[in-house]
Amino acid sequence: MSLLIVDDSKSSLAALKAAVREFSDRPIETFTNPLEALTRSREINFDIVLVDYMMPEMDGIAFIRKLRQQDCYEGVPIVMITSQTEREIKLEALEAGATDFLNKPFDRLELKARITNLIALRQAQLELADRAKSLDKAFRHATEQADMREQEIVWCLARAMALRDGNTGDHVERVANIALLIAEGVGLDRIQRRNIYLSAPLHDIGKIGISDALLQKPGKLDPDEIEQMRRHVPIGIDILRGSSAEVARVATAIIAGHHEKWDGNGYPLGLARDEIPIEARIVAVADVFDALCSDRPYKRAWSLEEAYNEIIACSGSHFDPACVAAFRRKWPAIKALFSNEESSQQVASIA
């Protein structure tokens, strides 16, 4: 801890420094020029400040006001030394940020008592600040660990569902990464992007309640089978029902809305335009694009160019035009996901 003393009188400075030295060996810096003292205060964080009131270039109140404008001096004890007794001066000093007052000429015992108390106060402030930093660090570490466990659980569920649906899990991983890129492209903030990235892999989790015969059927589904397949939406919603986790809330919105269409011709509710949650509108583009590019029991994989053209062609009918525009802007990064595993990992690191 260090002390700063500012007084335009060299004799007063010497007397104050000598008096403080009688009961404290802490570093002391003295200045007769308040402007020089302010400059020095930006270079070193003083823990106690004593400043005279009557000075030619800048009085003590103006000095205190300037000092308090620096973030690191918000809580530093500042003592104004003055021979003035006017109540208005002391009130103004208090409003400027003075912590205490010392009469001039000063009494050594009074000086010792006040400075000793203020040093103890400052020490307590610093210890509390250190404790707060330690708690904040521990909290952030615990939060990071919880986030990691949350991600692990989500991806375990998603990969289990992917295997159930007849693929290796690449589909859900690419859907998550494409959705993340589109979310960034439409301007969502980091927390929203992260939630979409973690929730997107669960978009078809309701298929766990659909029979293998239906999931693995090599041909097209008949009308009754289509209705049975569409049941994966309410099943998925039921699976996550009751969870208070934000990721579960976002995943539920995605499950419920990623088969809706911008023009209102989707299912299960026939929602249109902004009635469909933005998370679902984003994942709809990502899901359809990757599904087109993937082999399925009932179809061959389309080329990237064919699938890209289909997404563009369905802007304003199936898909939100803003999401398609973001898809187009992010196309180089999206295309790279299909040829470079490292690109997929780099995208995921944005979340």
C-alpha positions in Angstrom: 0.0 0.0 0.0 1.3 3.5 -0.8 0.3 7.0 0.1 0.1 10.2 -1.9 0.4 13.6 -0.3 -0.3 16.8 -2.3 0.5 20.3 -0.8 1.9 23.3 -2.5 4.0 24.1 0.6 7.2 22.2 0.8 7.4 22.6 4.6 3.9 21.2 5.0 4.8 18.3 2.8 7.9 17.5 4.8 6.0 17.8 8.1 3.2 15.5 6.9 5.6 12.9 5.5 7.7 12.9 8.7 4.6 12.6 10.9 3.3 9.6 8.9 6.7 8.0 9.0 6.4 7.9 12.8 3.7 5.2 12.6 3.9 3.7 9.1 6.7 2.5 6.8 4.5 2.4 3.7 5.8 4.1 0.5 5.0 7.8 0.3 5.1 10.1 -2.7 4.8 13.8 -2.3 3.9 16.6 -4.9 3.7 20.3 -4.6 2.0 20.5 -8.1 -1.5 18.9 -8.2 -1.3 18.4 -12.0 1.9 16.4 -11.6 0.3 14.4 -8.9 -2.7 13.6 -11.1 -0.3 12.5 -13.9 1.5 10.2 -11.4 -1.8 8.8 -10.1 -2.5 7.4 -13.6 0.8 5.5 -13.4 0.5 4.0 -9.9 -2.6 3.2 -7.8 -2.2 5.0 -4.5 -4.2 3.6 -1.6 -4.4 6.7 0.6 -4.5 10.3 -0.6 -3.9 13.4 1.4 -4.5 16.7 -0.4 -4.4 20.3 0.7 -7.4 22.5 0.0 -5.7 25.8 -0.8 -3.4 25.4 -3.8 -2.8 28.0 -6.6 -3.1 25.9 -9.8 -6.0 23.6 -8.6 -7.7 23.6 -5.3 -8.2 20.3 -3.3 -11.8 20.0 -4.3 -11.1 20.1 -8.0 -8.2 17.7 -7.5 -10.4 15.2 -5.7 -13.1 15.5 -8.4 -10.5 14.7 -11.1 -9.0 11.8 -9.1 -12.4 10.3 -8.6 -13.0 10.3 -12.3 -10.4 7.6 -12.6 -11.9 4.1 -12.2 -9.1 2.8 -9.9 -9.8 5.7 -7.4 -13.5 5.1 -6.9 -13.1 3.7 -3.4 -9.7 5.0 -2.4 -9.8 7.0 0.9 -9.1 10.7 0.3 -8.4 13.1 3.1 -8.6 16.9 2.5 -6.4 19.0 4.7 -7.7 22.5 5.3 -7.6 25.4 7.6 -11.1 26.4 6.4 -14.0 25.8 8.7 -16.8 26.9 6.4 -19.5 24.3 6.2 -20.1 24.9 2.5 -16.5 24.0 1.6 -16.6 20.7 3.5 -20.0 19.9 1.9 -18.5 20.6 -1.6 -15.5 18.4 -0.8 -17.8 15.6 0.3 -19.8 15.9 -2.9 -16.5 15.8 -4.8 -15.6 12.5 -3.1 -13.6 13.4 0.1 -13.6 10.6 2.6 -12.4 12.6 5.7 -10.9 15.9 6.8 -7.8 17.0 8.7 -7.5 20.4 10.2 -4.4 22.5 9.4 -2.2 22.8 11.3 -2.6 19.1 12.0 -2.4 17.3 15.3 0.0 14.3 15.2 -2.2 12.0 17.3 -5.3 12.9 15.2 -3.3 12.3 12.0 -2.1 8.9 13.3 -5.6 7.9 14.3 -7.2 8.9 11.0 -4.6 7.5 8.7 -4.3 4.3 10.6 -8.1 3.8 10.4 -8.1 4.6 6.7 -5.2 2.2 6.0 -7.3 -0.5 7.8 -10.3 0.5 5.7 -8.3 0.3 2.5 -6.8 -3.0 3.4 -10.3 -4.4 4.0 -11.4 -3.0 0.6 -8.5 -4.7 -1.2 -9.1 -8.0 0.6 -12.8 -7.9 -0.4 -11.8 -7.1 -4.0 -9.4 -10.0 -4.1 -12.1 -12.3 -2.6 -14.6 -11.1 -5.2 -12.1 -11.8 -8.0 -11.5 -15.3 -6.5 -15.2 -16.0 -6.3 -15.8 -14.7 -9.8 -13.0 -16.9 -11.2 -14.4 -19.9 -9.3 -17.9 -19.1 -10.6 -16.8 -18.8 -14.2 -14.9 -22.1 -13.9 -18.0 -23.8 -12.5 -20.1 -22.3 -15.2 -17.7 -23.5 -17.9 -17.7 -27.0 -16.4 -21.5 -27.0 -16.4 -21.6 -25.8 -20.0 -19.2 -28.5 -21.0 -21.3 -31.2 -19.3 -24.4 -29.7 -20.9 -22.8 -29.9 -24.3 -21.6 -33.5 -23.7 -25.1 -34.6 -22.7 -26.7 -32.9 -25.8 -24.2 -34.5 -28.2 -24.6 -37.9 -26.6 -28.3 -37.7 -27.1 -28.0 -36.4 -30.6 -25.5 -39.1 -31.7 -27.7 -41.8 -30.1 -30.7 -40.5 -32.1 -28.6 -40.2 -35.3 -27.7 -43.9 -35.0 -31.3 -44.7 -34.4 -32.2 -42.8 -37.6 -29.7 -44.7 -39.7 -26.7 -42.4 -40.0 -23.3 -41.9 -38.2 -24.1 -38.6 -36.5 -22.5 -36.4 -39.2 -25.9 -35.0 -40.1 -26.7 -33.6 -36.7 -23.2 -32.2 -36.4 -23.4 -30.4 -39.8 -26.9 -29.1 -39.1 -25.6 -27.6 -35.8 -22.6 -26.0 -37.6 -24.7 -24.7 -40.5 -27.3 -23.3 -38.1 -24.6 -21.6 -36.2 -23.3 -19.9 -39.3 -26.7 -18.8 -40.4 -27.5 -17.5 -36.9 -24.3 -15.4 -37.1 -25.3 -14.2 -40.5 -28.7 -12.9 -39.4 -27.0 -11.1 -36.5 -27.9 -13.1 -33.4 -25.8 -12.5 -30.3 -23.3 -15.0 -28.9 -25.7 -16.5 -26.4 -28.4 -17.0 -29.0 -25.9 -18.6 -31.4 -24.6 -21.0 -28.7 -28.1 -22.0 -27.7 -29.0 -22.7 -31.4 -25.8 -24.7 -31.9 -26.5 -26.9 -28.8 -30.2 -27.3 -29.5 -30.1 -27.9 -33.3 -28.8 -31.5 -32.9 -32.0 -32.4 -31.0 -34.3 -31.3 -33.8 -35.4 -34.8 -34.6 -35.1 -36.4 -31.2 -38.8 -37.3 -31.4 -37.9 -40.0 -34.0 -36.9 -42.2 -31.1 -40.6 -42.9 -30.8 -41.0 -43.8 -34.5 -40.7 -47.5 -35.6 -37.5 -48.7 -37.3 -39.6 -50.0 -40.2 -40.8 -46.5 -40.9 -37.5 -44.8 -40.4 -35.6 -47.3 -42.6 -38.3 -47.7 -45.3 -36.4 -47.6 -48.7 -39.3 -46.1 -50.7 -41.6 -43.2 -50.4 -44.0 -43.1 -47.5 -47.8 -43.4 -48.1 -50.2 -40.8 -46.5 -50.7 -42.9 -43.3 -47.0 -43.4 -42.9 -46.4 -39.7 -43.4 -48.8 -38.9 -40.6 -47.0 -41.5 -38.4 -43.7 -39.9 -39.2 -44.9 -36.4 -38.4 -45.6 -37.7 -34.9 -41.9 -37.2 -34.1 -42.6 -33.5 -33.5 -45.1 -33.9 -30.6 -43.0 -36.8 -29.3 -39.9 -34.6 -29.3 -41.7 -31.8 -27.5 -43.0 -34.3 -24.9 -39.4 -35.6 -24.3 -38.2 -32.1 -23.3 -41.4 -31.0 -21.6 -40.9 -29.8 -18.0 -37.2 -28.9 -18.4 -36.2 -25.4 -17.2 -32.9 -25.3 -19.1 -32.6 -22.6 -21.7 -31.2 -25.1 -24.2 -34.3 -27.3 -23.7 -36.5 -24.3 -24.3 -34.7 -23.4 -27.5 -34.7 -27.1 -28.6 -38.4 -27.3 -28.0 -39.0 -24.3 -30.2 -36.8 -25.8 -32.9 -38.5 -29.2 -32.7 -42.0 -27.6 -32.9 -41.2 -25.2 -35.7 -38.5 -26.6 -38.0 -41.1 -28.3 -40.3 -43.2 -25.1 -40.5 -42.9 -23.1 -43.7 -42.6 -19.4 -44.3 -45.7 -19.4 -46.5 -47.8 -21.3 -43.9 -47.9 -24.6 -45.7 -45.8 -26.6 -43.1 -46.7 -28.6 -40.1 -47.8 -29.2 -37.3 -49.6 -25.9 -36.9 -49.4 -24.2 -40.2 -47.5 -21.2 -38.8 -46.2 -18.6 -41.2 -43.5 -15.9 -41.3 -42.6 -14.4 -37.9 -45.0 -16.8 -36.1 -42.3 -19.4 -36.5 -39.5 -18.9 -33.9 -36.3 -17.6 -35.5 -34.4 -20.6 -34.1 -36.7 -23.0 -36.0 -36.5 -20.9 -39.2 -32.7 -21.1 -39.1 -32.6 -24.8 -38.4 -35.1 -25.5 -41.1 -32.7 -24.2 -43.7 -29.7 -26.1 -42.2 -31.7 -29.4 -41.8 -33.2 -29.4 -45.3 -29.9 -28.5 -46.9 -27.9 -31.2 -45.2 -30.7 -33.8 -45.7 -30.6 -33.1 -49.5 -26.8 -33.6 -49.4 -27.1 -36.9 -47.6 -27.9 -40.4 -48.7 -31.2 -41.7 -47.3 -32.9 -45.1 -47.7 -35.4 -43.5 -50.0 -33.1 -41.2 -52.0 -29.6 -40.5 -53.3 -27.5 -37.6 -52.0 -27.8 -34.4 -54.1 -24.7 -32.5 -55.1 -23.9 -29.4 -53.0 -24.7 -27.2 -56.0 -28.1 -28.9 -56.5 -29.0 -28.5 -52.8 -27.7 -24.9 -52.7 -29.9 -24.0 -55.7 -32.9 -25.7 -54.0 -32.5 -23.6 -50.8 -32.3 -20.4 -52.9 -35.3 -21.4 -55.0 -37.4 -21.9 -51.8 -36.7 -18.5 -50.3 -40.0 -16.9 -49.4 -42.0 -20.1 -49.7 -40.4 -22.8 -47.6 -37.7 -20.6 -45.9 -37.4 -17.2 -44.3 -35.7 -15.0 -46.9 -33.5 -13.4 -44.3 -32.2 -16.9 -43.3 -31.6 -17.8 -47.0 -29.7 -14.5 -47.5 -27.5 -15.4 -44.5 -27.1 -18.9 -45.9 -25.8 -17.3 -49.2 -23.4 -15.0 -47.4 -22.0 -17.9 -45.4 -21.9 -20.3 -48.3 -18.0 -20.6 -48.5 -17.9 -21.7 -44.8 -20.9 -24.0 -45.2 -19.4 -25.6 -48.3 -16.2 -26.2 -46.5 -18.0 -28.3 -43.8 -18.5 -31.0 -46.4 -14.9 -31.3 -47.3 -12.8 -30.5 -44.3 -13.4 -31.9 -40.7 -11.1 -29.1 -39.3 -13.5 -26.5 -40.8 -16.3 -28.1 -38.8 -14.3 -27.9 -35.6 -13.4 -24.2 -36.2 -17.1 -23.3 -36.8 -18.1 -25.0 -33.6 -15.6 -23.0 -31.6 -17.6 -19.9 -32.3 -20.5 -21.1 -30.2 
